[in-house]
Amino acid sequence: MSKKLVAYFSAGGRTAGEAKKLAEAAGADLYEIKPETPYTKEDLDWTNRNSRSSLEMNDPASRPAITDKDAKAEEYDVIFLGFPIWWYTAPTIINTFLESYDLSGRTIILFATSGSSGLDGTIKSLQGSCPGAVLKEGRMMNDGPSVETLKDWVNSLGI
């Protein structure tokens, strides 16, 4: 049986709720990716081109600092990695997390929440941050799946 981790970033709480259900469903440990400087409502104003999130997402080299690197992600076989979709992809803090560990040989399964976007293109944007890892497009959690639904999904992955 593989050792599993659910690591997630949640700016507003929606992704956190889904991550907790997934951890229960998968029998996985849970780890929150926290920004060193928490995001404010103003930071998350995507309509403001000068908001923190806009500036980060418009700079491919942006790597927002995280509070710690204690996830011990390299000790897990499978990592479910969750985040809200920003600008049609993962927030750059996810790159920070991935680049903090040697994840070669690990399987990383993505999950996300979004008001309107999907996971399209997210693997491509994250692959360079975790060389040697197997990145898989998982699922969108917009429908608020039950723990039972998530158990069925995890079992279908064959991990």
N, C-alpha and C positions, 0 to 999 in steps of 0.2 A: 504494500500500500504506500502510495506516495505521500510525502509530507507537504502540506498545502498552507499557503499564506494568502489572505485577502488584504492587499494594501490599497489604500484609497486616499484621494484628495477630494474634499468637499468644501466648496466655498459657502454654500447656503444651507447645507444639511440634507438635501435630497439624496445625493450620492451616498452619504453616510448611512442613511436608513437602508438603502438597498445593499450596501456592503455588509452590514450587520446580518441581514437575512441570508445573504450568500455565504457568509462565514459559518452560520448555523447549518445551512443546507449541505455545505461541503465538508463539514468537520474540520474547518481550517482555523488557524490563528488569525487574529485581526490586528492591523497596524494602520494608524492614521498618518498620512503624510501631511505635516503641518508647516506652513510657511513661517520663516523666522519673523517676518513682519506680517501679522494677520491682515487679510483684505478687508477693507471697509466697503460700505455701500458705494461710495464715490469711486473707489478703486475698481469696482466691478461694472461701472457705467459704460457699457459697450458703445453707447451713442456718442460718448466724448472721446475724440481722437487722442486726447492727452491724458486719459485716465491710465492708471497703472496697468490694468489688464490690456488695454489697447496698445500701450507702448511695448509691453512684454511680447504680446502676440505678433506685433509687427517687426520684431527683431529676432530672427532665427537663432541668434547666438545667446539670447536671454536665458539665464539659468537662475531663477529666484532661489535664494537660500532657504534651506529647510532647517527646522529646529534641531534635528538630530539625525544620526545615521545609525540608529540602533535597531533597525528592523531585522538584522541578521538574515537578509534576504538570500544570501548565498547558501544558507543552510536548508533551503526548501527546494523541492523538486518542481513544484508547480506554484506559480504566483498568479493569482487573479488580480488584475490591476484596474482599478476603477477611478473614474474622473467625470466631471461634466465636460461636454463638448464646448469648446470655445473656438470661434472662427473656423468651424468645420474640422477641428482636430483636437488633440489633447493639449491642455495648458502646458506651458514650458516648464512648470514645476515638476511635471512627470519626467521630463528629460533629466532634471536635476536628480530625482530619485534613482532612475535607471543608471545614471553615470556614477552613482555613489557606491556601486557594488559590482563585483565580477559575476555576471549572470550567465556566463557561457555554460551551455549544456542544460540550462533551465528552460522550462516551458512557461511562457507568459501568455495568459488568456485575458484579453481586454474586455471590460464592460463599461458602459457609460450611461449617462443621463443627458437629455437635451430637450429643449423646447421644440426643435424642428430639424436638427441635423442627425446624421447617422455616423457610423464608424468609418465610412469610405475614406480611404487615404491615410488613416491614422497609423496603420502598421508601417507604411512607407516613411512617415514623418518620425517614427520612434526607432526604427531598426538601427540606425547609426548610433544610438545611445546605448545599445545592449548587444554588441557584437558577440556572435556565437550562441545567442539565445534563440529559441524558436518562439516567434511571436504569432499568436493566433487571434483572429477576430472572433470575439465571443458573442456578446449580445447587448442590445440596448435594453435598459431597464425602465423605460418610460411607462410601461404598463403596470409597474408596481407588482411584479410577480410574487406569488405566495412562496413560502419556504418549500412547500411540496413541489411546486412547479420548478423551483430552482434545483431541488434534489434530483428530479427527473432529468433536467438539463445537464447537471454535473455528471450524473451516471451515464448519459449519452456520449460524453466526451471520451470515455475510456481511459481515464487517467488514474 
